[in-house]
Amino acid sequence: MQKRISKRGHWLVSILIFIASFYALHLIFAGCMDGHFSDFSAGLGALLITGISRWWQIRHSQRPQQLKNIDHELLDHYQAAGMSADDIQFFRETMHTAKDQIDQLNQNMQKAPKLRAIELHAEPVKVSRATFKTIVAHPQKLHLASDFLYRHLPTMVDLTAKYIAINQHEVKDKDTYTVLEQSAAAINELAQQFRTDYETLVADDFAAIDVDIALAKAAKKSQASKESDSDE
């Protein structure tokens, strides 16, 4: 649908260019040619200008998007993963947002004793950074981290920020402490979810290790069997 609207827009621009070109050339040729020949020349010139303009529009739309400020090794890494220029741009924007959120989470976790205790026990910042590095190393796994990137991480940043704001109240009553306790429990639960997200992301790595171990055991067993047969 969006492409169809875009094509209509390009054709509308082309029509406007033709009309503007025709009248501009008609005014130029009218003073030095008779009426019919000036109209023909203006129409021919307008078609030529419109054709050149249309060719430039098509060529410009097909030109690969230039990626700025990207390390050549990273670019090669992303291209080796089969990512187009648009894919790489989207990926970089997504990971840039995630990095900012992880940095903010790290700051938040140091602003209250309870949050520091949660970080010490559940390590949500450490797990977040490990998840971030894994996604960068394996960009094709981005879809596996969608819950972490778009739901869990932003929610954690928001929850910790609200916990800090409430904890900074100079006067606290019973309700305030209840809210803080509930918030801390939610933060701790979400920190555990971070670990689940990370385990989902690297599950195939563990599966590959299991296969390698099974093959190694089978090879060792086969070798032992051959040695036993040769001894006999």
C-alpha positions in Angstrom: 0.0 0.0 0.0 2.8 2.4 1.0 4.7 1.6 -2.3 1.5 2.2 -4.3 1.1 5.6 -2.7 4.7 6.4 -3.3 4.4 5.5 -7.0 1.3 7.8 -7.3 3.3 10.6 -5.7 6.2 10.2 -8.2 3.8 10.2 -11.2 2.0 13.3 -9.8 5.4 15.0 -9.5 6.2 14.0 -13.1 2.9 15.4 -14.4 3.5 18.7 -12.6 7.0 18.9 -14.0 5.6 18.3 -17.5 3.0 21.0 -17.2 5.5 23.5 -15.7 8.1 22.7 -18.3 5.6 22.9 -21.2 4.4 26.4 -20.2 7.9 27.7 -19.5 9.2 26.4 -22.8 6.1 27.7 -24.6 6.8 31.2 -23.3 10.4 30.9 -24.5 9.5 29.5 -28.0 6.5 31.7 -28.5 8.6 34.8 -29.3 10.7 33.1 -32.0 8.4 30.5 -33.6 4.9 30.3 -34.9 2.1 29.0 -32.7 1.9 25.3 -33.8 5.7 24.8 -34.0 6.2 26.5 -30.6 3.6 24.2 -29.0 5.2 21.1 -30.6 8.7 22.2 -29.5 7.5 23.0 -26.0 5.7 19.6 -25.7 8.8 17.8 -26.9 11.1 19.6 -24.6 8.7 19.1 -21.6 8.6 15.3 -22.4 12.4 15.3 -22.4 12.7 17.2 -19.1 10.0 15.0 -17.5 11.7 11.8 -18.8 15.1 12.9 -17.3 13.4 13.8 -14.1 11.6 10.5 -13.9 14.9 8.6 -14.6 16.6 10.5 -11.8 13.8 9.7 -9.4 14.0 5.9 -10.1 17.7 5.9 -9.9 17.7 7.8 -6.6 15.1 5.5 -5.1 17.1 2.4 -6.0 20.4 3.8 -4.7 21.6 1.8 -1.6 21.2 3.8 1.6 24.5 5.1 2.8 25.4 3.9 6.3 27.2 6.6 8.3 29.7 6.2 11.2 29.9 2.4 11.0 33.0 0.4 11.5 34.1 -1.6 8.4 34.5 -4.8 10.4 30.9 -4.4 11.8 29.6 -3.6 8.3 31.2 -6.8 6.9 29.8 -8.7 9.9 26.3 -7.5 9.2 26.5 -8.1 5.5 27.9 -11.6 6.1 24.7 -12.3 8.1 22.7 -11.4 5.0 21.5 -8.0 6.1 20.5 -5.3 3.6 21.4 -1.6 4.2 17.8 -1.0 5.5 18.2 -4.0 7.8 21.5 -2.8 9.2 20.1 0.7 9.7 17.1 -0.6 11.7 19.3 -3.0 13.7 21.7 -0.2 14.6 18.9 2.1 15.7 17.4 -0.7 17.8 20.7 -1.5 19.5 21.5 2.2 20.1 18.2 2.5 21.9 18.9 -0.6 23.9 22.4 0.6 24.9 21.0 3.9 26.2 18.4 2.0 28.2 21.0 -0.4 29.7 23.2 2.6 30.6 20.2 4.2 32.3 19.3 1.0 34.1 22.9 0.8 35.4 22.6 4.3 36.8 19.2 3.5 38.3 20.4 0.3 40.1 23.0 2.3 42.0 20.6 4.9 43.4 18.9 2.9 46.1 20.2 0.3 48.6 17.4 -2.1 47.6 18.1 -1.8 43.9 21.8 -2.4 44.6 20.9 -5.5 46.5 18.8 -6.7 43.5 21.7 -6.0 41.1 24.1 -7.9 43.4 21.8 -10.9 43.6 20.1 -11.1 40.1 22.5 -9.0 38.1 20.0 -7.5 35.6 22.6 -5.0 34.3 25.2 -7.7 33.8 22.6 -10.0 32.1 21.4 -7.1 29.9 24.9 -6.4 28.7 25.5 -10.1 27.9 22.3 -10.1 26.0 23.3 -7.0 24.1 26.7 -8.5 23.1 25.0 -11.7 22.0 22.6 -9.9 19.7 25.4 -7.8 18.2 27.5 -10.9 17.6 24.4 -12.7 16.1 22.1 -10.1 14.5 20.0 -12.9 13.0 18.8 -13.6 16.5 17.2 -10.2 16.9 13.7 -11.6 16.6 14.5 -13.9 19.6 15.2 -10.9 21.7 12.1 -8.9 20.8 10.5 -9.3 24.2 13.6 -8.3 26.0 14.3 -5.2 23.7 10.7 -3.9 23.4 9.0 -5.0 26.6 11.2 -6.2 29.4 14.1 -3.7 29.2 12.0 -0.5 28.8 9.7 -1.7 31.6 12.7 -2.3 33.9 14.0 1.1 33.3 10.6 2.6 34.0 10.0 0.6 37.2 13.4 1.4 38.6 13.0 5.1 37.9 9.6 5.2 39.6 11.1 3.2 42.6 13.8 5.8 42.9 11.3 8.7 42.7 9.1 7.2 45.5 12.0 6.2 47.6 13.2 9.8 47.6 10.1 11.1 49.3 11.2 12.7 52.6 8.1 11.6 54.4 7.0 8.0 54.0 3.9 6.3 55.4 2.8 2.7 55.5 1.4 2.9 52.0 4.6 4.3 50.6 6.6 1.4 52.1 4.0 -1.1 50.7 4.4 0.4 47.2 8.2 0.3 47.5 8.0 -3.3 48.6 5.7 -4.3 45.7 7.9 -2.4 43.2 11.1 -4.1 44.4 9.4 -7.5 44.1 8.3 -6.6 40.5 11.8 -5.4 39.7 13.4 -8.6 41.1 10.9 -10.8 39.2 11.7 -8.9 36.0 15.4 -9.4 36.6 14.8 -13.1 36.7 12.9 -12.7 33.4 16.1 -11.1 31.9 17.9 -14.4 32.6 15.2 -16.3 30.9 15.4 -14.0 27.9 19.2 -14.6 27.7 18.8 -18.3 28.0 16.3 -18.3 25.1 18.8 -16.3 23.1 21.7 -18.7 23.6 19.7 -22.0 23.7 20.9 -23.1 20.3 24.5 -22.6 21.5 23.9 -25.0 24.4 22.2 -27.4 22.0 25.3 -27.3 19.7 27.5 -28.0 22.7 25.3 -31.0 23.7 25.6 -32.4 20.2 29.4 -31.9 20.3 29.6 -33.7 23.6 27.4 -36.6 22.4 29.6 -37.0 19.3 32.8 -36.9 21.4 31.4 -39.5 23.7 30.3 -41.7 20.8 33.7 -41.3 19.1 35.5 -42.2 22.4 33.3 -45.2 22.9 33.9 -46.4 19.3 37.6 -46.0 19.7 37.5 -47.9 23.0 35.6 -50.7 21.3 38.1 -50.9 18.4 41.0 -51.1 20.9 39.2 -53.8 22.8 38.7 -55.8 19.6 42.3 -55.4 18.6 43.5 -56.7 22.0 41.5 -59.8 21.5 
